[in-house]
Amino acid sequence: MSIVYLNTLAHGRSGDKGDTSNVCVFARNPKDYEFLKRILTVDRVKKYFGDMVKGEIIRYEVETLHGFNFVMKHALGGGATHSLRLDSLGKSMGSAFMRMKIDTDE
């Protein structure tokens, strides 16, 4: 069993709009795309973020770029001007996403 952080297999871009965060995840190597597609489910992402994401999570597949866009609603404590979180912006959500532990034997 080999456990790695997601950022070993992928890189990401993230942003925010109000209380919605979006994180794009792109396979570093196109051969890893199908593996990531299988393991990066909405359920797994919801479980990973837990109570931080209070709303729906939608995964959009971008096969031509070997990636995904995860849109997470009600994920930023109300948004930058309403949140009591130290850093409520979507950039921190992207960094947190890249720290997800992945078992490469899954």
N, C-alpha and C positions, 0 to 999 in steps of 0.2 A: 504494500500500500504506500502510495506517495501522495502526501498532502502538500499543496502549493497554494499560494495566494492567487486569486483570479488575475492579478496584474502580471503574472508569469505567462499566462496564455492569451491575455487580451490587454488592450489599452482602451481608455474611455475618454469621453467628452461629456460635460454635464452643464446644466443651466437651470434656470428657474423663471417662473412667471407667477407672481403672486404666491399662492400656497401650493403650487404644482412644481414638482421637480422632474426633470427628465435626464436620464443617463443613457448615453449611447455606448455600447460595448462592441468593440471590433476585435475579431480574432487576429492575433499577431501573425499567425501562420494559417493560410486558408484551409489547410488540412484539419485544423482544430475546430472549424466552424460547425460541423455536424455534431461533434461532441458537446460543444457549448450550447447548441440548439436543444440538445436532449436534456442537459442538466440545468440550464438557466431558465427554469419554468417560473411562471408568475407565482405559484405556490411557494417555491423555494425562496424567491426574492421577498415575498410577503413575510415568510417566517424569519428570514435573515434580519429584516428591518424591524420586525415586531411592531410595537406601539408607536414607533416613530412615523410610520405611514398609516394614517387613520382611514384613508379612502382607497379607492380602486387603483389597481396597478394594471396597466395595459402594456403588452409586449408587441411591438411591431418588428417584423423581420425584414432585414434589408440584405437579401441574399447576394445581390451583386457586389456589395461591399463587405460580405462575410461578417455581418453584424446585426445588432438589435438596438431598438430604441425603447427604453422602459419609461413610461410616463406614470408618475406616482402622484396621485391627487391627495390633497390634505396631508402633505408630507413635510411642511416647513413651519409648523406652529403658527399658521396664519399668514406667513410671508415676512419679508425682511423688516417691515415697519411695524408689524403686530406681534412678532414672536419674542418670547423671553429667552429663547435659546441663545447661547453665546455666538454661534455662527449658524444662522438658519438658511444660508444661501445654498443653492443647488450644487455649487462647487464642492462643498464638504460632503454632500451625498455621493458624488462621483468618487471621491477618495475613499469613502467608507465602502462603497460597492467593490472597489478594486481590492479591498482587504478581505473579501469573502474567501473562506478556505474551501478548496476544491480537492476532492480525492480523484486523482487522475486514473484510478482503477475502476471508477464507477461505470 
